[in-house]
Amino acid sequence: MLRPTRLPVAVRNPVSLIGIVVATTMAMLFVVLFVLEIRGYVTSPYIGLLVFVAIPAVFVVGLLLIPVGAWRAGRRRRLAPENEPDWPVLDFRNPHQRAAFAAVLLLTIVNLLIVSMAAYGGVRYMESSEFCGEVCHTTMEPQYAAHEGWPHARVPCAGCHVGPGAGALLESKLAGTRQLFQVATGRVAMPIPSPVDSLRPARETCEQCHWPEKFHGDKIRMFREYGGDDANTESVTTMQLHVGGGSRALGGGSGIHWHMNLDNQIEYVATEATRETIPYVRLTGRDGRVREYVVEGTTEAQVAGGTRRQMDCMDCHNRPAHTFYATPERAVDAAIAQGRIPRELALARREAVAAVGSEYGDRTAAFEGIARRLRDFYSGQAGTDARLVARAVAAAQDVWSRNVFPAMNVGWGTYPNHLGHIDAPGCFRCHDDEHKAADGSLIRQDCELCHKIQ
């Protein structure tokens, strides 16, 4: 007759028993939720936080309680030696001891597997765009919404914000811990500043997909704008952009991408964090000749005290994955050009701009206000198609929700885009006819250097 299996004396105490119960429960819960998560039955962004962070943390606490309880029990026995049992003798000839050893070994392997899976899954989950954008919902909502609506939506956040190697991973996790503390204590900057200093260089991000030496030549772009009249009259500006590119090895080196020509080296000094003010530029040409362009009145102290940087893709394409429209007009024009706001709806452009450009306290108020304004206006217009109005309302609400976030103080133009020079200084930070070299040459503000209107 087999004797009932009893727990070792060391863990026959309340603390160790609680640890065993907690660890066992968390292990079973982890396995169940892990299977549900990988099978796609649970899709909430918070499930990863639960499965790969919260449950493993409680599981490890349970495991730690077992030896803690055993240590406390052993300490009590040492204080009362008369109650201390003899040390057990491990004898593999005893079937009960063999079974107990096998059970402990199996449980140890299972525990190691669970902790390893949780650690790996936790790192993967915390590098996902869903974790970055949806867990700290209010804080990161503007950046996540912008990321999801532009061409780099399938590039994960970690691809640009976390460098390769253990050092970069550690740095990112320390930064994440600091940001978590800021969120928990309500010390988050609103709006969140662009990570100008901490962003990885273009050669480690952009150039993994985009070849900087490629010669693009000229490209045709059409910019569509609409009037505030009944017909929403369209005006189209067709522009021939001299993108250029290339290098000496390829026999090229011209156009806008001349700035990134590998045979040239452009350095500049910015005197404030957003890099809007650039009083000094240094060009080392392919012939080795150096020219320094300085704005009149700039002192040596300003140059020495500013931030010196070698120009790369991010100096013009500074919002490649988190782009916001600078004005309601531009956002509405884009929505009409894409067919989301029906152009056949009379005065749609004028009314949509007015609706999305008004100030609202939050998303609910904005959606209600936009819908009310458009519906009230068109209810007085005889013969208006209600379906067109419904489309205009939905599109206008979407335009607002992708560009304005009152909770984070993000509105039209909060994040300037340096690609161009219409809504922000952009190219004119340097191309202003005011940066002059010692030989009298200027960084010219000549329109046809970069484009030609057809």
C-alpha positions as CSV (number, residue, x, y, z in Angstrom):
1,M,0.0,0.0,0.0
2,L,1.4,3.4,-1.0
3,R,1.8,5.9,1.6
4,P,0.3,9.4,0.9
5,T,2.9,11.9,-0.4
6,R,3.7,14.6,2.1
7,L,5.4,17.9,1.4
8,P,9.0,18.3,2.7
9,V,9.2,19.6,6.2
10,A,10.9,22.8,5.0
11,V,7.9,24.0,3.1
12,R,5.2,23.0,5.7
13,N,4.7,26.6,6.7
14,P,2.1,29.2,5.8
15,V,4.4,31.5,3.7
16,S,5.8,28.6,1.6
17,L,2.3,27.2,1.1
18,I,1.0,30.5,0.0
19,G,3.9,30.8,-2.5
20,I,3.2,27.3,-3.9
21,V,-0.5,28.2,-4.4
22,V,0.3,31.6,-6.0
23,A,3.0,30.2,-8.3
24,T,0.9,27.2,-9.4
25,T,-2.2,29.4,-10.0
26,M,-0.1,32.0,-12.0
27,A,1.5,29.2,-14.0
28,M,-1.8,27.8,-15.1
29,L,-3.2,31.2,-15.8
30,F,-0.1,32.1,-17.9
31,V,-0.4,29.0,-20.0
32,V,-4.2,29.5,-20.6
33,L,-3.9,33.2,-21.5
34,F,-0.8,32.6,-23.6
35,V,-2.5,30.0,-25.7
36,L,-5.6,32.3,-26.1
37,E,-3.4,35.2,-27.1
38,I,-1.3,33.4,-29.7
39,R,-4.5,31.9,-31.2
40,G,-6.0,35.4,-31.6
41,Y,-8.9,34.9,-29.3
42,V,-7.9,37.9,-27.1
43,T,-6.8,41.1,-29.0
44,S,-6.9,43.8,-26.3
45,P,-3.6,45.8,-26.2
46,Y,-3.6,45.2,-22.4
47,I,-3.6,41.4,-22.6
48,G,0.1,41.5,-23.4
49,L,0.8,43.6,-20.3
50,L,-1.2,41.0,-18.3
51,V,0.3,37.9,-19.8
52,F,3.9,38.9,-20.2
53,V,4.4,41.4,-17.3
54,A,1.8,41.2,-14.5
55,I,1.3,37.4,-14.3
56,P,5.0,36.5,-14.6
57,A,5.8,39.1,-11.9
58,V,3.3,37.5,-9.5
59,F,4.5,34.1,-10.5
60,V,8.1,35.0,-9.5
61,V,6.9,36.5,-6.3
62,G,5.2,33.2,-5.5
63,L,8.4,31.2,-6.3
64,L,10.3,33.5,-4.0
65,L,7.9,33.0,-1.1
66,I,8.7,29.3,-1.1
67,P,12.4,29.6,0.0
68,V,11.6,32.6,2.2
69,G,9.1,30.6,4.1
70,A,11.5,27.7,4.3
71,W,14.2,30.0,5.6
72,R,11.9,31.4,8.3
73,A,10.8,27.9,9.3
74,G,14.4,26.8,9.5
75,R,15.3,29.8,11.6
76,R,12.6,28.9,14.1
77,R,13.8,25.4,14.3
78,R,17.4,26.6,14.9
79,L,16.1,28.7,17.8
80,A,14.4,25.5,19.2
81,P,16.8,22.7,18.3
82,E,14.8,20.1,20.3
83,N,12.1,20.5,17.6
84,E,14.4,20.2,14.6
85,P,14.1,16.9,12.8
86,D,17.0,15.0,11.4
87,W,18.3,16.0,8.0
88,P,16.7,13.8,5.3
89,V,18.9,11.3,3.4
90,L,18.5,11.3,-0.3
91,D,18.3,7.7,-1.4
92,F,17.4,7.0,-5.0
93,R,16.7,3.3,-4.1
94,N,13.6,4.6,-2.3
95,P,10.8,4.9,-4.9
96,H,9.2,7.7,-3.0
97,Q,12.4,9.8,-3.0
98,R,12.9,9.1,-6.7
99,A,9.4,10.3,-7.4
100,A,9.8,13.4,-5.3
101,F,13.1,14.2,-7.0
102,A,11.6,13.7,-10.4
103,A,8.7,16.0,-9.5
104,V,11.0,18.7,-8.2
105,L,13.2,18.5,-11.4
106,L,10.1,18.6,-13.6
107,L,8.7,21.6,-11.8
108,T,12.0,23.4,-12.0
109,I,12.2,22.9,-15.8
110,V,8.6,24.1,-16.1
111,N,9.3,27.1,-14.0
112,L,12.3,28.0,-16.1
113,L,10.3,27.6,-19.3
114,I,7.6,29.8,-18.0
115,V,10.0,32.5,-16.9
116,S,12.0,32.3,-20.1
117,M,8.8,32.5,-22.3
118,A,7.5,35.4,-20.2
119,A,10.8,37.3,-20.4
120,Y,11.0,36.8,-24.2
121,G,7.4,37.6,-24.7
122,G,7.6,40.6,-22.4
123,V,10.5,42.1,-24.4
124,R,8.7,41.4,-27.7
125,Y,5.5,42.8,-26.4
126,M,7.1,46.0,-25.0
127,E,8.7,46.6,-28.4
128,S,5.4,46.4,-30.3
129,S,3.7,49.5,-31.6
130,E,0.5,48.5,-29.8
131,F,2.3,48.6,-26.4
132,C,4.0,51.9,-27.2
133,G,0.8,53.6,-28.5
134,E,-2.1,52.0,-26.7
135,V,-1.1,51.1,-23.1
136,C,-0.3,54.7,-22.2
137,H,-3.4,55.7,-24.2
138,T,-3.8,59.4,-23.5
139,T,-0.1,60.2,-23.4
140,M,0.8,58.5,-26.7
141,E,-2.5,58.8,-28.5
142,P,-1.3,61.6,-30.8
143,Q,1.8,59.9,-31.9
144,Y,0.1,56.5,-32.4
145,A,-2.8,58.0,-34.3
146,A,-0.4,59.8,-36.6
147,H,1.8,56.7,-37.0
148,E,-1.2,54.5,-38.0
149,G,-2.3,56.9,-40.8
150,W,0.9,57.4,-42.8
151,P,3.2,55.3,-45.0
152,H,5.4,54.1,-42.2
153,A,2.5,52.5,-40.3
154,R,4.0,49.0,-40.6
155,V,7.4,50.1,-39.3
156,P,7.4,49.2,-35.6
157,C,8.2,52.0,-33.1
158,A,11.3,50.1,-31.9
159,G,12.7,50.1,-35.5
160,C,13.4,53.8,-35.2
161,H,13.5,54.5,-31.4
162,V,15.5,51.5,-30.2
163,G,19.0,50.8,-31.5
164,P,20.6,47.4,-32.0
165,G,22.5,45.6,-29.2
166,A,22.0,45.1,-25.5
167,G,23.2,48.6,-24.7
168,A,20.5,50.2,-26.8
169,L,17.9,47.9,-25.3
170,L,19.0,48.7,-21.8
171,E,18.9,52.4,-22.6
172,S,15.4,52.2,-24.0
173,K,14.1,50.3,-21.0
174,L,15.6,52.8,-18.6
175,A,14.0,55.6,-20.6
176,G,10.7,53.7,-20.6
177,T,11.0,53.3,-16.8
178,R,11.5,57.1,-16.5
179,Q,8.5,57.7,-18.8
180,L,6.4,55.3,-16.8
181,F,7.2,57.2,-13.6
182,Q,6.3,60.5,-15.3
183,V,3.0,59.1,-16.4
184,A,2.2,57.7,-13.0
185,T,3.1,61.0,-11.3
186,G,1.4,63.2,-13.8
187,R,4.7,64.9,-14.9
188,V,4.4,64.2,-18.6
189,A,5.2,67.1,-20.9
190,M,2.2,68.2,-22.9
191,P,2.7,68.1,-25.8
192,I,5.4,65.5,-25.8
193,P,8.5,67.1,-27.4
194,S,10.0,65.5,-30.5
195,P,12.9,63.1,-29.6
196,V,15.3,65.3,-31.5
197,D,18.4,64.3,-29.4
198,S,17.6,60.7,-28.7
199,L,16.4,59.6,-32.2
200,R,18.7,57.2,-33.9
201,P,20.6,58.5,-37.0
202,A,19.2,58.0,-40.4
203,R,21.9,55.6,-41.4
204,E,20.6,53.1,-38.8
205,T,16.9,53.7,-39.6
206,C,15.9,55.3,-42.9
207,E,18.9,53.9,-44.9
208,Q,17.9,50.3,-43.9
209,C,15.1,50.6,-46.5
210,H,16.0,53.7,-48.5
211,W,19.3,53.8,-50.5
212,P,20.8,57.2,-50.1
213,E,22.9,56.9,-53.3
214,K,19.9,56.3,-55.5
215,F,19.4,58.8,-58.3
216,H,15.7,59.8,-58.5
217,G,15.9,62.5,-61.1
218,D,12.8,64.7,-61.3
219,K,9.5,63.8,-59.9
220,I,6.1,65.3,-60.7
221,R,3.9,66.2,-57.7
222,M,0.4,67.7,-57.9
223,F,-0.9,69.8,-55.0
224,R,-4.7,70.2,-54.9
225,E,-6.5,72.9,-53.1
226,Y,-10.2,73.8,-53.0
227,G,-12.2,77.0,-52.9
228,G,-14.9,78.0,-50.4
229,D,-17.5,78.4,-53.1
230,D,-20.5,76.3,-53.9
231,A,-18.6,74.1,-56.3
232,N,-15.6,73.7,-54.1
233,T,-13.5,74.8,-57.1
234,E,-10.3,72.8,-57.5
235,S,-7.0,74.4,-58.2
236,V,-4.0,72.2,-59.0
237,T,-0.4,73.2,-58.7
238,T,1.8,70.9,-60.7
239,M,5.4,70.9,-59.6
240,Q,8.5,69.3,-61.0
241,L,10.6,68.4,-58.0
242,H,14.4,68.1,-58.6
243,V,14.9,65.2,-56.2
244,G,18.2,64.2,-57.8
245,G,20.6,62.2,-55.6
246,G,23.5,60.0,-56.6
247,S,27.2,60.1,-55.9
248,R,30.5,60.5,-57.6
249,A,30.8,56.7,-58.1
250,L,27.4,56.7,-59.9
251,G,28.2,59.8,-61.8
252,G,25.5,62.0,-60.1
253,G,25.1,64.4,-57.4
254,S,22.3,67.0,-57.9
255,G,18.9,68.2,-56.8
256,I,17.4,68.1,-53.3
257,H,19.1,64.9,-52.3
258,W,22.4,66.6,-53.1
259,H,22.3,67.4,-49.4
260,M,22.7,63.7,-48.7
261,N,25.2,63.1,-51.4
262,L,27.9,60.9,-49.8
263,D,30.7,63.0,-51.4
264,N,29.5,66.1,-49.5
265,Q,29.4,66.7,-45.8
266,I,27.1,69.4,-44.4
267,E,27.3,70.3,-40.7
268,Y,25.2,73.0,-39.0
269,V,24.7,74.6,-35.6
270,A,21.2,75.0,-34.2
271,T,20.6,77.4,-31.3
272,E,17.5,75.8,-29.9
273,A,16.1,72.3,-29.3
274,T,13.7,72.2,-32.2
275,R,16.4,73.1,-34.8
276,E,14.3,75.9,-36.2
277,T,17.1,78.5,-35.9
278,I,20.3,77.6,-37.8
279,P,22.8,80.5,-37.9
280,Y,25.8,78.5,-39.0
281,V,26.4,76.0,-41.8
282,R,29.7,74.3,-42.8
283,L,30.1,72.5,-46.1
284,T,33.0,70.2,-47.0
285,G,32.7,69.6,-50.7
286,R,33.8,66.6,-52.7
287,D,37.0,68.5,-53.6
288,G,37.8,68.9,-49.9
289,R,37.1,72.6,-49.9
290,V,35.5,74.0,-46.8
291,R,33.0,76.8,-46.7
292,E,31.4,78.3,-43.6
293,Y,28.1,80.1,-44.0
294,V,27.1,82.4,-41.2
295,V,24.1,84.7,-40.6
296,E,25.2,88.3,-40.1
297,G,25.3,89.2,-36.4
298,T,25.9,85.6,-35.2
299,T,28.6,85.6,-32.5
300,E,31.2,82.9,-31.9
301,A,29.6,82.3,-28.5
302,Q,26.3,81.4,-30.2
303,V,28.0,79.0,-32.5
304,A,30.1,77.4,-29.7
305,G,27.0,77.1,-27.5
306,G,24.7,75.7,-30.1
307,T,24.1,72.1,-31.0
308,R,26.4,70.9,-33.9
309,R,25.1,68.2,-36.1
310,Q,25.9,66.5,-39.4
311,M,22.9,66.8,-41.7
312,D,21.0,63.6,-42.6
313,C,17.6,62.6,-43.8
314,M,15.8,63.5,-40.6
315,D,16.7,67.2,-40.9
316,C,14.1,67.6,-43.7
317,H,12.0,64.5,-43.2
318,N,11.6,65.2,-39.5
319,R,8.1,63.8,-39.3
320,P,8.3,60.6,-41.4
321,A,6.2,58.4,-39.2
322,H,4.2,60.9,-37.1
323,T,2.9,63.5,-39.5
324,F,0.2,66.0,-38.6
325,Y,-1.4,68.5,-40.9
326,A,-0.4,72.1,-40.1
327,T,-3.8,73.7,-40.7
328,P,-7.4,72.7,-41.0
329,E,-7.4,73.9,-44.6
330,R,-4.7,71.5,-45.6
331,A,-6.3,68.5,-43.9
332,V,-9.7,69.2,-45.4
333,D,-8.2,69.7,-48.9
334,A,-6.5,66.3,-48.6
335,A,-9.7,64.7,-47.5
336,I,-11.6,66.2,-50.5
337,A,-8.8,65.1,-52.9
338,Q,-9.0,61.6,-51.5
339,G,-12.8,61.6,-52.0
340,R,-13.6,61.2,-48.3
341,I,-15.3,64.6,-48.1
342,P,-17.7,64.7,-51.2
343,R,-16.7,67.6,-53.4
344,E,-20.2,67.5,-55.0
345,L,-21.6,68.7,-51.6
346,A,-22.0,72.5,-52.0
347,L,-19.7,74.5,-49.7
348,A,-18.3,71.3,-48.2
349,R,-14.8,72.7,-48.0
350,R,-15.8,76.0,-46.3
351,E,-18.1,74.3,-43.8
352,A,-15.7,71.4,-43.0
353,V,-12.8,73.8,-42.4
354,A,-14.9,75.8,-40.0
355,A,-16.1,72.7,-38.2
356,V,-12.7,71.1,-37.7
357,G,-11.0,74.4,-37.0
358,S,-13.2,75.2,-34.0
359,E,-12.0,74.6,-30.5
360,Y,-13.4,71.6,-28.5
361,G,-12.6,70.4,-25.0
362,D,-12.4,66.7,-25.9
363,R,-13.2,64.1,-28.6
364,T,-16.8,63.7,-27.6
365,A,-17.4,67.4,-27.7
366,A,-15.6,67.6,-31.0
367,F,-17.6,64.8,-32.7
368,E,-20.9,66.3,-31.4
369,G,-19.9,69.8,-32.4
370,I,-18.7,68.9,-35.9
371,A,-21.8,66.8,-36.6
372,R,-24.1,69.5,-35.2
373,R,-22.6,72.3,-37.3
374,L,-22.6,70.4,-40.6
375,R,-26.1,68.9,-40.1
376,D,-27.6,72.2,-39.0
377,F,-26.1,74.0,-42.0
378,Y,-27.3,71.5,-44.6
379,S,-30.7,71.0,-43.0
380,G,-31.4,74.5,-44.3
381,Q,-30.2,73.8,-47.8
382,A,-33.1,72.4,-49.9
383,G,-32.4,69.4,-51.9
384,T,-29.2,68.4,-50.1
385,D,-28.4,64.6,-50.2
386,A,-28.4,63.3,-46.6
387,R,-25.9,60.6,-47.6
388,L,-23.4,63.2,-48.7
389,V,-23.8,65.1,-45.5
390,A,-23.2,61.9,-43.5
391,R,-20.0,61.2,-45.4
392,A,-18.8,64.8,-44.8
393,V,-19.6,64.5,-41.1
394,A,-17.7,61.2,-40.7
395,A,-14.7,62.4,-42.7
396,A,-14.5,65.7,-40.9
397,Q,-14.6,63.9,-37.5
398,D,-11.8,61.6,-38.7
399,V,-9.7,64.6,-39.9
400,W,-10.1,66.2,-36.5
401,S,-9.3,63.1,-34.5
402,R,-6.1,62.4,-36.4
403,N,-4.7,65.9,-35.8
404,V,-6.1,67.4,-32.6
405,F,-5.7,66.0,-29.1
406,P,-6.8,68.5,-26.4
407,A,-5.7,66.3,-23.5
408,M,-2.1,66.5,-24.7
409,N,-2.2,70.1,-25.9
410,V,-1.7,69.0,-29.5
411,G,-3.4,71.1,-32.1
412,W,-3.0,72.3,-35.7
413,G,0.7,73.1,-36.2
414,T,2.0,71.9,-32.9
415,Y,4.6,69.7,-34.6
416,P,6.2,71.6,-37.5
417,N,7.2,69.6,-40.6
418,H,10.4,70.8,-42.2
419,L,9.7,69.1,-45.5
420,G,9.1,72.2,-47.7
421,H,8.7,75.7,-46.5
422,I,5.0,76.6,-46.6
423,D,3.7,75.9,-43.1
424,A,7.1,76.0,-41.3
425,P,10.5,77.5,-42.1
426,G,11.8,74.1,-43.4
427,C,14.2,74.8,-46.3
428,F,14.3,78.5,-45.5
429,R,16.1,77.8,-42.2
430,C,19.2,77.8,-44.4
431,H,18.1,78.8,-47.9
432,D,17.3,82.4,-46.9
433,D,20.0,84.5,-48.8
434,E,21.3,85.5,-45.3
435,H,23.8,82.7,-44.8
436,K,27.0,84.1,-46.2
437,A,30.5,82.7,-46.7
438,A,33.8,84.6,-46.4
439,D,34.1,84.7,-50.3
440,G,30.7,86.4,-50.5
441,S,28.7,83.3,-51.7
442,L,25.3,82.7,-50.3
443,I,23.0,79.8,-49.5
444,R,20.5,81.0,-52.1
445,Q,16.7,81.2,-51.8
446,D,16.2,80.3,-55.4
447,C,12.9,78.5,-56.0
448,E,14.2,76.6,-59.0
449,L,17.1,75.0,-57.1
450,C,14.5,72.4,-55.8
451,H,11.5,72.7,-58.0
452,K,9.8,74.2,-61.0
453,I,6.1,75.0,-61.3
454,Q,4.6,73.8,-64.5
